[in-house]
Amino acid sequence: MAQSINVFLPMRAGSQRIPHKNTKTFSGIDGGLCKIKLNQLIKCQLIENVYVSTNDPDVVKIADAFNSLKIKVIIRPDELASSIASTDELIKYAYEIMPDGHILWTHVTSPFMNSDIYSEIINTYQKNLYNFDSLMTVSKIKKFIWNNREPLNYDRNIEKWPRTQTLKTLWEVNSGAFLASKDIYKKRKDRIGNIPYLYELNNEIAFDIDWLSDFKIAEGIYSSMHSN
């Protein structure tokens, strides 16, 4: 693939569920999730640059401390840094600030997606561009899923309680990574195209930190993984 792959990494200040979520010490690491993610991304040789979109001075300090030419800090406008700013608005903004090529959108809240995982995702994307126009990471759901009235992935008229392995597979978008060309951002106002490749992550790698309990669980997992 001739066109480069650049990362869009959003990190706004003012997390309400976990104060200073992106930068607070995580598993004994100063700089926390921000430092961990930037380290993972700059180690991935298939990534050209990492564009950090932030309004957080602490994020800027952590990013600058890497002294890496791969990291580009872009100060986000105030109107896009509030809790009410929509993802659709941020997608439009990403198109405006990102260079031509392909955009890998990822988050610091997925600390177990390391440089090897990103390389695998990029290689899969490149190999499948003839049949798919984009990629997003997903987690497999093989559970009894209902709406308010009835099951969504099995028919109780056929079998009231089927074996879980026979349930229709559903896919949860885990937001680990989205990968698409900048042209798709322009044409579709979206970070995926019409035919995204669903890249499955196991639950441990896909673990996303949203609540304080998630943060504490992730710290324990991370510490056990890096104890040696």
Secondary structure, 3 states (H helix, E strand, C coil): CCCCEEEEEEECCCCCCCCCCCCCCECCECCHHHHHHHHHHHHCCCCCEEEEEECCHHHHHHHHHCCCCCEEEEECCHHHCCCCCCHHHHHHHHHHHCCCCEEEEECCCCCCCCHHHHHHHHHHHHHCCCCCCEEEEEEEECCCCECCCCECCCCCCCCCCCCHHHCCCEEEEEEEEEEEEHHHHHHHCCCCCCCEEEEECCHHHHCCCCCHHHHHHHHHHHHHHCCC
